[in-house]
Amino acid sequence: MIFRNRTKAPAAIVPGLLFLAIANTGSYLLRRSGNYSESVVDGVSGLLMGIAIALMLLGIVVSTRGISRCNRKA
C-alpha cells in the first residue's frame, strides 16, 4: 500500500549509479592487481566517476523540470 505512489527513478540516475559502482570496484581491483600504473588507474576511475556524476546531475535536473512543469499546469 505504501509503495503504490512511488515514482520511477529518472532514466539517467540508474546508469549514473552503475558507472559509480563500476568506478569504485574497478579502482579497487586495478590497484590490487598492480599491473597498471597509479596514474592510469586514477585517470580511468576519475573518468568513470565524472560520467557518473554528470548522469546523476542530469537525472536530477530532468526530474525537477518535470515536476515544475506539472505544477505550473495545475
PALOFI-624935 format. One line per 5 residues: number of its first residue (from 1); for each residue x, y, z of C-alpha. Coordinates in steps of 0.001 Angstrom, whole numbers, plus 500000, padded with zeros to 6 digits. Layout:
<sites>
NUM	X,Y,Z ~ ... $
</sites>
This chain:
<sites>
1	500000,500000,500000 ~ 502726,502444,500896 ~ 504682,501775,497720 ~ 501853,502458,495266 ~ 502635,506165,494895 $
6	506330,505684,494227 ~ 507660,507455,491199 ~ 510113,505852,488821 ~ 513724,506893,489051 ~ 514738,509147,486155 $
11	516397,507240,483360 ~ 519752,508996,483784 ~ 520170,508228,487502 ~ 520289,504437,487178 ~ 523198,504376,484678 $
16	524903,507014,486814 ~ 524764,504738,489824 ~ 526008,501872,487671 ~ 529002,503915,486493 ~ 529701,504914,490096 $
21	529721,501281,491210 ~ 531953,500272,488291 ~ 534357,503133,489011 ~ 534695,502229,492682 ~ 535100,498499,492195 $
26	537326,498947,489143 ~ 539600,501318,491011 ~ 539878,498871,493884 ~ 540543,495865,491648 ~ 543019,497667,489385 $
31	545009,498923,492372 ~ 545114,495450,493861 ~ 546291,493792,490662 ~ 549336,496033,490315 ~ 549503,495613,486539 $
36	548769,499262,485779 ~ 550455,502438,486938 ~ 548756,504583,489542 ~ 548173,507416,487086 ~ 546314,505147,484651 $
41	544109,503786,487424 ~ 543390,507314,488702 ~ 542576,508535,485197 ~ 540186,505714,484404 ~ 538430,505868,487763 $
46	538208,509663,487555 ~ 536688,509475,484085 ~ 534092,506928,485192 ~ 533237,508928,488313 ~ 532888,512072,486231 $
51	530466,510312,483901 ~ 528550,509005,486915 ~ 528253,512451,488500 ~ 527190,514032,485208 ~ 524489,511414,484624 $
56	523120,511724,488144 ~ 523020,515520,487936 ~ 521303,515243,484575 ~ 518711,512932,486089 ~ 518090,515351,488949 $
61	517678,518302,486580 ~ 515330,516367,484325 ~ 513222,515150,487246 ~ 512912,518612,488825 ~ 511962,520203,485498 $
66	509278,517578,485046 ~ 507867,518282,488497 ~ 507871,522059,487998 ~ 506113,521715,484619 ~ 503408,519584,486216 $
71	502907,522152,488983 ~ 502544,525035,486518 ~ 499764,523362,484565 ~ 497693,522595,487634 $
</sites>
